[in-house]
Amino acid sequence: MRARLLTEIVHVVAGVAAAWAIGSLSAWSYPLGRRDIWTVTWVAMAIVIVLGIRQVRRAMAEERAKGLSDDR
């Protein structure tokens, strides 16, 4: 796994972790809105993953292209 691909994966994981941390602290600080806060948090984490997939796929394609050009 090359640096760019690893970086993109780490960014997605960090984004999901940050969304979870913010949601967790928000739900803790405002118990009356816990269900709504977690709903928004899950949606935000899903969006981070969906947006991150594109970047990960692009990094994988670049790695494959580099691998093919290095073989020649």
Secondary structure as the mmCIF struct_conf table of DSSP 4:
data_model
#
loop_
_struct_conf.conf_type_id
_struct_conf.id
_struct_conf.beg_label_comp_id
_struct_conf.beg_label_asym_id
_struct_conf.beg_label_seq_id
_struct_conf.end_label_comp_id
_struct_conf.end_label_asym_id
_struct_conf.end_label_seq_id
HELX_RH_AL_P HELX_RH_AL_P1 ALA A 3 SER A 29
HELX_RH_3T_P HELX_RH_3T_P1 PRO A 31 GLY A 33
HELX_RH_AL_P HELX_RH_AL_P2 ARG A 34 ASP A 71
#
